[in-house]
Each structure stands twice: as structure tokens, then as C-alpha cells.
Amino acid sequence: MELVTTYLCKTSDIGVHSNMFGGNLVSLIDQSSAAYAAQICDSPRMVTLSISEMFFKKPIKVGNIIKIYANVVKFGNTSITLYIELRKHNVYTGEQEVAMSTTIVFVRIDDEGRPIPISEKVKDRYFSRVKKFGKGLLSMEEKKTETYEQAESKN
């Protein structure tokens, strides 16, 4: 799984039971995974189609560090399905506990909001990167390596 974002739970995130409000968690997960899907699919026009059951396994308290991880479950013609885990990160031990998990489906759309295909190039690139680097999104250094290797293979 790939780290998508890190978030610090604040007092303003807390609900009536002294835990992070579930609606805030849903919003954070939707935003984070939408940004991940947009980067994977080379398109800012990704909309949420569905969010499966959400299992809230551990409470999040003020000061907890949250890390959201994702991986692509599958690509459809116009969609991408992601598995998402929200983990509580312990700064003292580095250990993480899964606090929530779900599956989200995004659809790529055009300017009019109609579904459009995700290119085979995008899909092939994702799986190639996962095979080589263990992740779909690369650092600048990894992108340079990838670009250099592509140029070398063409010569």
C-alpha cells in the first residue's frame, strides 16, 4: 500500500463523544483518495461513484497522527477502484493500527460530467511502476530514473 496523506487530528475535528467525527474522517478519506486517483489517472476530473462499507475499528483522538494508505484494486474502462486504510500512527514506536478501511470507486469525467475512458497507457504505467518501484506514484528522483530508462530503451 502507498502512503497518500498524513493528518493531525485537531480539536475542531472532534465530535460529541471525544473522538474524531466520522463525517470528518469520510471527508478526509474522500479528498485524499480523489487526489491519489487523479494523480494515477493523469486527470483532475475524477468524481466519487461509490464508497463501500466503512469499518471504524479504532477511535481517533486529538493529537493522533493519521496516515491514509491506498492501492489500486482494479481499473475499469472509465473507473478506478481503490482500497483505503486509515491508520493511527504512534510517534513513539512507529507502530500503526488500522482505524478504518473502505473501498472507493472514482470515475473519470469530461467537461460535461460524462464518463470517459482511462487510457491503457495510464493503466500500463501504473502496473509497471508497482512492479519496479512498489508504488504507483513516484518521487522526482524515481521519475527521472524512469524517464532516463525509457529514453535508453528507445536508443
C-alpha positions as CSV (number, residue, x, y, z in Angstrom):
1,M,0.0,0.0,0.0
2,E,1.1,3.5,-0.7
3,L,1.0,6.4,1.7
4,V,-1.4,9.0,0.4
5,T,-1.5,11.6,3.1
6,T,-0.7,12.4,6.8
7,Y,-3.1,14.3,9.0
8,L,-3.0,15.5,12.6
9,C,-6.3,15.3,14.5
10,K,-7.3,18.7,15.9
11,T,-9.8,19.8,18.4
12,S,-12.0,21.1,15.6
13,D,-12.3,17.5,14.2
14,I,-13.8,16.1,17.4
15,G,-17.4,15.1,17.8
16,V,-19.6,14.8,20.9
17,H,-18.0,11.5,22.1
18,S,-14.5,13.0,22.2
19,N,-13.4,11.1,19.1
20,M,-12.8,12.4,15.6
21,F,-16.2,12.9,14.0
22,G,-17.0,10.2,11.4
23,G,-18.1,12.8,8.8
24,N,-14.7,14.4,9.1
25,L,-13.0,11.1,8.5
26,V,-15.2,10.4,5.5
27,S,-14.3,13.8,4.0
28,L,-10.6,13.3,4.6
29,I,-10.6,9.9,3.0
30,D,-12.7,11.1,0.0
31,Q,-10.4,14.1,-0.6
32,S,-7.2,12.1,-0.1
33,S,-8.2,9.2,-2.3
34,A,-9.6,11.5,-5.0
35,A,-6.2,13.3,-5.2
36,Y,-4.5,9.9,-5.4
37,A,-6.9,8.7,-8.2
38,A,-6.4,12.0,-10.1
39,Q,-2.6,11.5,-10.0
40,I,-2.7,7.9,-11.0
41,C,-5.1,8.6,-13.9
42,D,-3.5,11.9,-15.1
43,S,-6.8,13.7,-14.7
44,P,-8.1,16.3,-12.2
45,R,-11.6,15.3,-13.3
46,M,-12.3,12.3,-11.1
47,V,-15.6,12.0,-9.2
48,T,-16.6,9.7,-6.4
49,L,-19.0,7.0,-7.7
50,S,-19.3,4.9,-4.5
51,I,-17.8,4.3,-1.1
52,S,-18.3,0.8,0.3
53,E,-18.9,0.0,3.9
54,M,-16.7,1.8,6.2
55,F,-15.4,0.0,9.3
56,F,-14.4,2.3,12.1
57,K,-12.2,0.0,14.2
58,K,-10.3,2.4,16.5
59,P,-11.2,5.8,17.8
60,I,-9.1,8.8,16.7
61,K,-8.3,11.4,19.5
62,V,-7.0,14.9,19.5
63,G,-3.3,14.8,18.7
64,N,-3.4,11.4,16.9
65,I,-1.5,11.3,13.7
66,I,-3.5,9.7,10.9
67,K,-1.9,8.1,7.8
68,I,-4.0,7.2,4.9
69,Y,-2.8,4.5,2.6
70,A,-4.2,3.4,-0.8
71,N,-3.7,0.9,-3.5
72,V,-5.5,0.3,-6.8
73,V,-7.8,-2.8,-6.7
74,K,-8.7,-2.5,-10.3
75,F,-9.2,-0.3,-13.3
76,G,-12.4,-0.3,-15.3
77,N,-12.9,1.3,-18.6
78,T,-13.8,4.7,-17.0
79,S,-13.3,3.9,-13.4
80,I,-10.6,3.1,-10.8
81,T,-11.3,1.2,-7.6
82,L,-9.1,1.9,-4.6
83,Y,-8.7,0.1,-1.3
84,I,-8.1,2.6,1.5
85,E,-6.8,2.2,5.0
86,L,-6.7,5.0,7.6
87,R,-4.1,4.1,10.3
88,K,-3.3,5.7,13.7
89,H,0.4,6.3,13.8
90,N,2.3,6.1,17.1
91,V,5.2,8.6,17.0
92,Y,7.0,6.9,19.9
93,T,7.1,3.3,18.4
94,G,6.4,3.9,14.8
95,E,3.6,1.3,15.0
96,Q,0.4,1.8,13.2
97,E,-3.1,0.4,13.8
98,V,-5.8,0.3,11.2
99,A,-8.6,2.6,12.4
100,M,-10.8,2.4,9.3
101,S,-10.9,0.8,5.9
102,T,-13.0,1.0,2.8
103,T,-13.1,0.7,-0.9
104,I,-13.8,3.7,-3.1
105,V,-14.7,3.9,-6.8
106,F,-13.9,7.0,-8.9
107,V,-14.9,7.8,-12.4
108,R,-13.0,9.9,-14.9
109,I,-15.3,12.5,-16.5
110,D,-15.1,15.1,-19.3
111,D,-16.0,18.8,-19.1
112,E,-19.7,18.0,-19.2
113,G,-19.6,15.4,-16.5
114,R,-19.8,12.4,-18.8
115,P,-17.6,9.3,-18.1
116,I,-14.6,9.0,-20.4
117,P,-12.1,6.1,-20.7
118,I,-8.9,5.9,-18.6
119,S,-6.2,5.2,-21.2
120,E,-4.4,1.9,-21.4
121,K,-1.1,3.9,-21.2
122,V,-2.1,5.1,-17.7
123,K,-3.0,1.5,-16.6
124,D,0.2,0.0,-18.0
125,R,2.3,2.7,-16.4
126,Y,0.7,2.1,-13.0
127,F,1.4,-1.6,-13.1
128,S,4.9,-1.1,-14.5
129,R,5.7,1.3,-11.7
130,V,4.3,-1.0,-9.0
131,K,6.4,-3.9,-10.4
132,K,9.6,-1.8,-10.5
133,F,9.2,0.6,-7.6
134,G,6.5,-1.0,-5.4
135,K,4.2,2.0,-5.9
136,G,2.2,3.9,-8.5
137,L,3.3,7.5,-7.6
138,L,6.9,8.2,-7.9
139,S,9.3,10.8,-6.3
140,M,11.0,13.2,-8.6
141,E,14.2,11.1,-8.4
142,E,12.3,8.0,-9.4
143,K,10.6,9.8,-12.2
144,K,14.0,10.9,-13.5
145,T,15.2,7.3,-13.4
146,E,12.1,6.1,-15.2
147,T,12.4,8.8,-17.9
148,Y,16.1,8.0,-18.4
149,E,15.5,4.3,-18.7
150,Q,12.7,4.9,-21.2
151,A,15.0,7.1,-23.3
152,E,17.7,4.5,-23.1
153,S,15.4,1.7,-24.2
154,K,14.4,3.7,-27.3
155,N,18.0,4.1,-28.4
